[in-house]
């Protein structure tokens, strides 16, 4: 068989080109998957929900702490009537919308006048609250919640609190519109002012989906 003096170099070149194409294709296919895996949100909070009885409260509005009262009542009912307590009982409070002041610290309440902005009154002064009335440090005899209904008391009983980035964005827009700062500074302040042991998730609608997949019962509490 006749072979051109150029055949061998040409076959070698095509072989190298083919190998390079395969390698490049492998990289382009693998890279997005690797990036997606690396960017996957931390769902440690979700994996911890291993109880037999699992519920999520949708806290869309603060309602002067009504959801906190309901959370305490739910835990008491399981304990007193069914003799079941955490970790066999899991409860999540998914705070969103105008419920966000519940999980913000006193510095933010004072700086951004959250009582005025969200219509939360201090029972003792009858004026807009300047401190978070839903946490243990600010309990009052005739307050909006009692000692067993504070965020910290519920956390001690195993309740998980969530807030989402979309809610943070909504609060940022609200406070900026009220002339209380720029978008960058307000967003940074809110993110830094979420009280301890509250988990931030990307989007509550996705969090609800993930919890439903894990068998949590949904209750609208706000």
Phi, psi and omega in degrees: 000135183281134176237130176291153177294347180263353187297310183297311177300323181293316178297321180296318180296316181295323179296316180295321180295318180296317180297320179295321180295318179298315181297317181295318179298319178299319179294316183291330178281324185280324187302311180301320180297318179294319180294319180298319180295319182293329184269000183298132182297152177285118180244036176304319180301322182289318181294339180282350182275080186247007182292165178285326183244115188231130182222144172239131174265127175272105184259083184279332178227156183288325180044040179054032175087015181304319181297327179292320176296317179296323179296315178298318180295321179298313181296321179295321181295316178299318183290311188280324185262333183242357181055040180233133180226168172303144011272004176287340175248126176245133176227130178242133171254109182267099187270125180212182177055226181275010173278350188301329179303335179304325186250023178248145187282171184299324181300320178289322178301317181287314185295319186252011175051053186295328177299317178290316184293327185248008176067044179246117186262147174277117183300332183280327183257346185061020178243166177305134183297138177256354178227159181288111182280001184259006180245160188299325185296339187244026180297142175231153180306321179245040184284180181289332177225160175259182187299331182275352184251002180291162178304313183295319180298320179290321177299321178297335178268009174097006181286135178262130177251132177239149168219147185249160182295329177295323177293319176299318179296319179295318178295322178300312180299319181298313183287326176295317180297333178277002178078027185259011177151177178272159180305318183294312184288324180292314179300315180297321180294317180297313181300326179274353184249014175285131186292163188300148176064024171256128185265132175267129178243158184299311182209131185294327180298324176288320178300319177299318179298314181297322179290322177297320177299334181266002173093017179281138174280138183264132176228126175279114186244006184233000000 
